């Protein structure tokens, strides 16, 4: 188990190095105090609002584009970046969305919009409780970095929207900005955990096979197998809970796969391992009596 703890510590250190980078966070009250009009009503944190939010309402049936935020010189240095936050809306008519305009030196301007059917880029339609929202941009082919970002809310008709403070993150080209902000870890971290977990299970399985074949360390081997079953069942339960809570594939899949394999393999091998130890012990007793 000491080996497992050591490898888990290495995994944690790798996670720190691989974590996405938050560049800036934009509070609506701070923006208002700085003289930047947020085009909405600031709602303080309370029982119905987990954090301060900006309430915006379109009381007409005509399309409105509400400018939320302008970021000059955002300081982005990596090819992928995103605005992240949480959003709630009520009785939104039509298909609303958040958009981010990206201005590059030389006059280039490009946009990204939350027009997906599901996930953190889902459109704004009807009503929804608080959920994650992400507006990403992939500048993987750009030769320069953006000089200005502008975030807007587009409502095609009547409706009310509450938006939490927005955070600007940047990512490496192989990181996924669409991983929900409430995700337990990123897809890459999940893959790393799966690799380390699989290697650890393989090493422990080899140790169990060698010791049981020689009839040594019975208490240790049986205890280790029972521990692995318990850990596997706990991981399987956590993966099931993650799936039910809408966690991304990179979160629930490694837990369910690794936990299921550990529980099933060790659970099925315990009877045979106990029988193997019993046979070896019986042969020792017979050999001792013959002498």
C-alpha positions as CSV (number, residue, x, y, z in Angstrom):
1,X,0.0,0.0,0.0
2,X,3.0,2.3,0.5
3,X,3.7,2.0,-3.2
4,X,0.1,3.0,-4.0
5,X,0.4,6.1,-1.7
6,X,3.7,7.1,-3.4
7,X,2.3,6.9,-6.8
8,X,-0.8,8.8,-5.8
9,X,1.4,11.6,-4.5
10,X,3.2,11.7,-7.9
11,X,-0.2,11.9,-9.5
12,X,-1.2,14.9,-7.4
13,X,2.1,16.7,-8.2
14,X,1.5,16.1,-11.9
15,X,-2.0,17.4,-11.6
16,X,-0.7,20.7,-10.2
17,X,1.5,21.1,-13.2
18,X,-1.2,20.2,-15.7
19,X,-4.0,22.4,-14.2
20,X,-5.6,25.0,-16.4
21,X,-4.5,28.6,-15.7
22,X,-6.9,31.3,-14.6
23,X,-5.9,34.7,-15.9
24,X,-8.5,37.0,-14.5
25,X,-11.9,37.1,-12.7
26,X,-14.5,39.7,-13.3
27,X,-16.8,40.7,-10.5
28,X,-19.9,42.7,-11.6
29,X,-19.8,44.9,-8.5
30,X,-16.1,45.6,-9.0
31,X,-16.7,46.5,-12.7
32,X,-19.5,48.9,-11.6
33,X,-17.3,50.5,-9.0
34,X,-14.7,51.0,-11.7
35,X,-17.2,52.9,-13.8
36,X,-17.9,50.1,-16.3
37,X,-21.6,49.7,-17.0
38,X,-22.6,46.1,-16.8
39,X,-26.1,46.7,-18.4
40,X,-28.0,44.9,-15.7
41,X,-28.9,44.7,-12.0
42,X,-26.4,43.3,-9.6
43,X,-27.9,40.7,-7.3
44,X,-25.8,40.0,-4.1
45,X,-25.2,36.4,-3.0
46,X,-28.1,34.9,-1.0
47,X,-30.2,31.8,-0.5
48,X,-31.3,31.7,-4.1
49,X,-28.0,32.9,-5.6
50,X,-24.8,31.0,-4.5
51,X,-22.7,34.0,-5.6
52,X,-23.1,37.6,-6.8
53,X,-24.8,37.7,-10.2
54,X,-25.9,40.1,-12.9
55,X,-29.6,40.0,-13.6
56,X,-30.6,41.0,-17.2
57,X,-34.1,41.1,-18.5
58,X,-35.6,41.6,-22.0
59,X,-39.1,42.7,-21.5
60,X,-39.9,43.2,-25.2
61,X,-40.4,40.7,-28.0
62,X,-37.6,42.3,-30.1
63,X,-34.0,40.9,-30.3
64,X,-31.5,42.5,-27.9
65,X,-27.7,42.2,-27.8
66,X,-26.5,43.2,-24.3
67,X,-22.8,43.9,-23.9
68,X,-21.5,42.4,-20.7
69,X,-17.8,42.8,-20.6
70,X,-14.9,44.3,-22.6
71,X,-11.4,43.0,-21.8
72,X,-8.6,45.1,-23.3
73,X,-5.2,43.4,-23.5
74,X,-6.4,40.1,-21.9
75,X,-2.8,38.8,-21.6
76,X,-3.6,35.5,-23.3
77,X,-0.4,33.5,-24.3
78,X,-1.8,30.1,-25.0
79,X,-3.8,28.9,-28.1
80,X,-7.0,28.0,-26.3
81,X,-8.9,30.1,-23.9
82,X,-12.4,30.5,-22.5
83,X,-14.8,32.6,-20.4
84,X,-16.4,30.5,-17.7
85,X,-19.1,31.1,-15.2
86,X,-22.6,29.9,-14.1
87,X,-25.9,30.9,-15.5
88,X,-29.6,30.7,-14.7
89,X,-32.5,31.8,-16.8
90,X,-36.3,32.1,-16.8
91,X,-38.9,32.1,-19.6
92,X,-36.4,32.9,-22.4
93,X,-38.2,33.0,-25.7
94,X,-36.5,31.6,-28.8
95,X,-32.9,30.7,-28.7
96,X,-30.6,32.9,-26.7
97,X,-26.9,32.6,-26.3
98,X,-23.7,34.1,-24.9
99,X,-21.1,35.2,-27.5
100,X,-17.4,36.3,-27.3
101,X,-15.9,38.4,-30.0
102,X,-12.1,38.0,-30.3
103,X,-10.2,40.9,-31.8
104,X,-6.6,40.3,-33.1
105,X,-3.9,42.8,-34.1
106,X,-4.3,43.8,-37.7
107,X,-8.1,44.0,-37.7
108,X,-9.2,40.4,-37.5
109,X,-12.4,39.7,-35.5
110,X,-13.9,36.3,-34.8
111,X,-16.7,35.1,-32.5
112,X,-17.8,32.0,-30.6
113,X,-21.3,31.4,-29.4
114,X,-23.0,29.0,-27.0
115,X,-25.3,27.3,-29.5
116,X,-24.9,23.6,-28.6
117,X,-27.8,21.4,-27.7
118,X,-26.2,20.1,-24.5
119,X,-23.3,20.8,-22.1
120,X,-21.8,24.0,-20.9
121,X,-22.2,25.6,-24.4
122,X,-26.0,24.8,-24.4
123,X,-28.3,27.5,-25.8
124,X,-30.5,29.6,-23.5
125,X,-34.1,28.6,-24.0
126,X,-37.0,28.3,-21.6
127,X,-36.0,28.1,-18.0
128,X,-33.0,26.5,-16.1
129,X,-31.5,26.5,-12.7
130,X,-27.9,27.3,-12.1
131,X,-25.6,25.5,-14.5
132,X,-22.1,25.9,-15.9
133,X,-21.5,28.0,-19.0
134,X,-18.3,28.1,-21.1
135,X,-17.6,30.4,-24.1
136,X,-14.3,29.0,-25.6
137,X,-12.1,30.1,-28.5
138,X,-9.5,28.0,-30.3
139,X,-6.8,30.2,-31.8
140,X,-4.6,27.2,-32.7
141,X,-3.8,28.6,-36.1
142,X,-3.3,32.2,-35.1
143,X,0.1,33.8,-35.2
144,X,-0.7,36.5,-32.7
145,X,-2.7,36.7,-29.5
146,X,-6.0,38.6,-29.0
147,X,-5.8,42.2,-28.1
148,X,-9.4,42.6,-27.0
149,X,-12.4,40.4,-26.0
150,X,-16.0,41.4,-25.9
151,X,-18.7,39.3,-24.2
152,X,-22.3,39.7,-25.1
153,X,-25.7,38.2,-24.1
154,X,-28.1,37.8,-27.0
155,X,-31.9,37.4,-26.2
156,X,-34.2,37.1,-29.3
157,X,-37.3,37.9,-27.2
158,X,-38.6,38.1,-23.7
159,X,-36.7,36.4,-20.9
160,X,-34.6,37.0,-17.8
161,X,-31.0,35.8,-17.2
162,X,-28.8,35.7,-14.2
163,X,-25.0,35.4,-14.8
164,X,-22.3,34.8,-12.2
165,X,-18.9,36.5,-12.3
166,X,-16.9,35.5,-15.3
167,X,-13.4,34.0,-15.2
168,X,-10.9,34.0,-18.1
169,X,-8.9,30.8,-18.4
170,X,-6.2,29.7,-20.9
171,X,-5.2,26.2,-21.9
172,X,-2.7,24.2,-23.7
173,X,-3.7,23.0,-27.2
174,X,-4.4,19.5,-25.9
175,X,-6.6,20.6,-23.0
176,X,-10.4,20.7,-23.2
177,X,-12.0,24.0,-22.2
178,X,-15.5,22.4,-22.4
179,X,-14.8,20.3,-19.3
180,X,-17.4,21.7,-16.9
181,X,-16.0,24.1,-14.3
182,X,-17.5,21.9,-11.6
183,X,-15.7,18.8,-13.0
184,X,-13.7,16.9,-10.4
185,X,-10.7,16.9,-12.8
186,X,-9.9,17.4,-16.5
187,X,-9.9,14.7,-19.2
188,X,-6.1,14.7,-19.3
189,X,-5.9,14.3,-15.5
190,X,-8.4,11.5,-15.7
191,X,-6.3,9.7,-18.4
192,X,-3.2,10.1,-16.2
193,X,-5.1,8.7,-13.2
194,X,-6.3,5.8,-15.2
195,X,-2.7,5.0,-16.4
196,X,-1.3,5.2,-12.9
197,X,-4.1,3.2,-11.5
198,X,-3.8,0.5,-14.1
199,X,-0.1,0.2,-13.6
200,X,-0.5,0.0,-9.9
201,X,-3.2,-2.7,-10.2
202,X,-0.9,-4.6,-12.5
203,X,2.1,-4.5,-10.1
204,X,-0.1,-5.5,-7.1
205,X,-1.6,-8.3,-9.2
206,X,1.8,-9.6,-10.1
207,X,2.8,-9.5,-6.4
208,X,-0.3,-11.4,-5.5
209,X,0.3,-14.0,-8.2
210,X,4.0,-14.6,-7.1
211,X,3.2,-14.8,-3.4
212,X,0.2,-17.1,-3.8
213,X,2.0,-19.4,-6.2
214,X,4.8,-19.9,-3.5
215,X,2.3,-20.1,-0.7
216,X,3.8,-17.1,1.1
217,X,2.2,-14.1,2.8
218,X,-1.3,-15.5,3.0
219,X,-2.6,-12.9,5.4
220,X,-1.0,-10.1,3.4
221,X,-2.3,-11.4,0.1
222,X,-5.9,-12.0,1.2
223,X,-6.0,-8.7,3.1
224,X,-4.7,-6.9,0.0
225,X,-7.3,-8.5,-2.2
226,X,-10.1,-7.6,0.2
227,X,-8.8,-4.0,0.3
228,X,-8.7,-3.8,-3.5
229,X,-12.3,-5.0,-3.6
230,X,-13.3,-2.3,-1.1
231,X,-11.4,0.4,-3.0
232,X,-12.9,-0.9,-6.3
233,X,-16.4,-0.8,-5.0
234,X,-15.9,2.7,-3.6
235,X,-14.5,3.9,-7.0
236,X,-17.4,2.2,-8.8
237,X,-19.9,4.0,-6.6
238,X,-18.1,7.3,-7.0
239,X,-18.1,6.8,-10.8
240,X,-21.8,6.0,-10.8
241,X,-22.5,9.1,-8.7
242,X,-20.4,11.2,-11.0
243,X,-22.4,9.9,-14.0
244,X,-25.7,10.7,-12.3
245,X,-24.4,14.2,-11.5
246,X,-23.6,14.9,-15.1
247,X,-19.8,14.8,-14.7
248,X,-17.9,14.5,-18.0
249,X,-16.7,11.2,-19.5
250,X,-13.1,11.8,-18.3
251,X,-14.4,11.8,-14.7
252,X,-16.8,8.9,-14.4
253,X,-15.2,6.5,-16.9
254,X,-11.8,5.9,-15.2
255,X,-13.6,5.5,-11.8
256,X,-16.1,3.0,-13.2
257,X,-13.7,1.1,-15.3
258,X,-10.9,0.8,-12.7
259,X,-13.2,0.2,-9.8
260,X,-15.2,-2.4,-11.7
261,X,-12.1,-4.3,-12.8
262,X,-10.5,-4.2,-9.3
263,X,-13.7,-5.4,-7.6
264,X,-14.5,-8.1,-10.2
265,X,-11.0,-9.5,-10.7
266,X,-10.1,-9.7,-7.0
267,X,-13.6,-10.8,-6.0
268,X,-13.5,-13.7,-8.5
269,X,-9.9,-14.7,-7.5
270,X,-10.2,-14.8,-3.8
271,X,-11.9,-18.3,-3.6
272,X,-9.2,-19.8,-5.9
273,X,-6.4,-18.0,-3.9
274,X,-7.7,-19.3,-0.6
275,X,-8.0,-22.8,-2.1
276,X,-4.4,-22.5,-3.4
277,X,-3.1,-21.6,0.1
278,X,-5.1,-24.4,1.7
279,X,-3.7,-27.0,-0.8
280,X,-0.1,-25.8,-0.2
281,X,-0.6,-25.9,3.6
282,X,-2.1,-29.4,3.4
283,X,0.9,-30.6,1.4
284,X,3.2,-29.1,4.0
285,X,1.4,-31.0,6.8
286,X,1.4,-34.3,4.8
287,X,5.1,-33.8,4.1
288,X,5.8,-33.1,7.8
289,X,3.9,-36.3,8.9
290,X,5.8,-38.5,6.4
291,X,9.1,-37.4,7.9
